[in-house]
C-alpha cells in the first residue's frame, strides 16, 4: 500500500447498501422496545456498527413532541435495523 498522500484515495461504493429511509420524508419509530419514540428522518450517516461487525446507515431523527424522550431531547440517532417505517400523516408534530 502506498503512503503517498498526493494520490487520490480510491473508494469503492458498490458495497454500500441503499438507505431504506429518506431525509425529510420518512417517519420512523423504534422497533418494539420499552420506548415508543418516533419522528421524522432529518439526516443520515454511514458508520461502522460495532455490534453487527459491519457498516450500516444510522439516521438522525427529529422526535415528535409526544415521544417519551422529547421531555429531555429533540433529536436522536437510530440504526437502520432498529427502526421501522410509520405511516405518514399531514399532522406531523416535531418537538421544538
C-alpha positions in Angstrom: 0.0 0.0 0.0 1.4 3.4 -1.0 1.9 6.1 1.6 2.0 8.9 -1.0 -0.5 11.4 0.3 -0.7 13.2 -3.0 -2.5 10.4 -4.7 -6.4 10.3 -4.5 -7.9 7.7 -2.4 -9.9 5.1 -4.3 -13.3 4.4 -2.6 -15.4 1.5 -3.8 -19.1 2.3 -3.4 -20.6 -0.8 -4.9 -20.8 -2.4 -1.4 -22.7 0.5 0.2 -26.2 -0.5 0.9 -29.1 1.6 -0.3 -30.7 3.5 2.6 -34.2 2.4 3.5 -35.4 5.8 4.8 -35.4 9.2 3.1 -34.5 12.5 4.7 -37.5 14.8 5.3 -40.0 12.2 4.1 -39.7 9.0 6.2 -41.5 8.8 9.5 -40.0 6.1 11.7 -40.3 4.6 15.1 -38.1 2.3 17.1 -38.9 -1.4 16.8 -40.8 -2.7 19.8 -38.9 -1.8 22.9 -39.7 -0.2 26.2 -39.6 3.1 24.3 -42.2 4.3 21.8 -40.2 7.2 20.4 -41.0 8.2 16.8 -40.2 11.0 14.5 -39.1 12.3 11.1 -35.7 11.4 9.5 -33.7 14.6 9.2 -30.2 13.2 8.3 -28.2 10.1 8.0 -24.6 8.8 8.0 -22.9 5.6 7.1 -21.0 4.2 10.1 -19.3 1.0 11.3 -21.9 -0.8 13.5 -19.6 -2.5 16.0 -22.5 -4.6 17.4 -23.1 -6.0 13.9 -19.5 -6.0 12.8 -20.4 -4.3 9.5 -21.2 -0.9 8.0 -24.8 0.4 8.3 -26.9 3.5 7.9 -27.7 5.5 11.0 -30.5 8.1 10.9 -30.8 11.4 12.7 -34.4 11.7 13.8 -36.4 14.8 14.9 -38.7 13.4 17.6 -42.4 14.0 17.7 -43.5 16.3 20.5 -45.4 13.4 22.1 -42.5 10.9 22.1 -41.4 9.9 25.6 -37.8 11.1 25.1 -38.9 14.6 23.8 -39.1 15.6 27.5 -35.3 15.8 27.5 -34.2 15.8 23.9 -35.5 16.9 20.5 -33.4 14.6 18.3 -31.9 11.1 18.4 -29.9 8.7 16.3 -31.2 5.3 15.3 -29.6 2.4 13.4 -31.4 1.2 10.3 -32.0 -2.2 11.9 -33.6 -0.7 15.0 -36.1 1.4 13.1 -39.4 0.7 11.3 -41.4 2.9 8.9 -44.5 4.6 10.2 -47.5 5.8 8.2 -47.1 9.4 7.0 -49.5 12.0 8.2 -50.4 15.6 7.3 -50.3 16.5 11.0 -46.7 15.7 11.9 -45.7 17.4 15.2 -42.0 17.6 15.7 -40.8 18.9 19.0 -39.2 22.4 19.0 
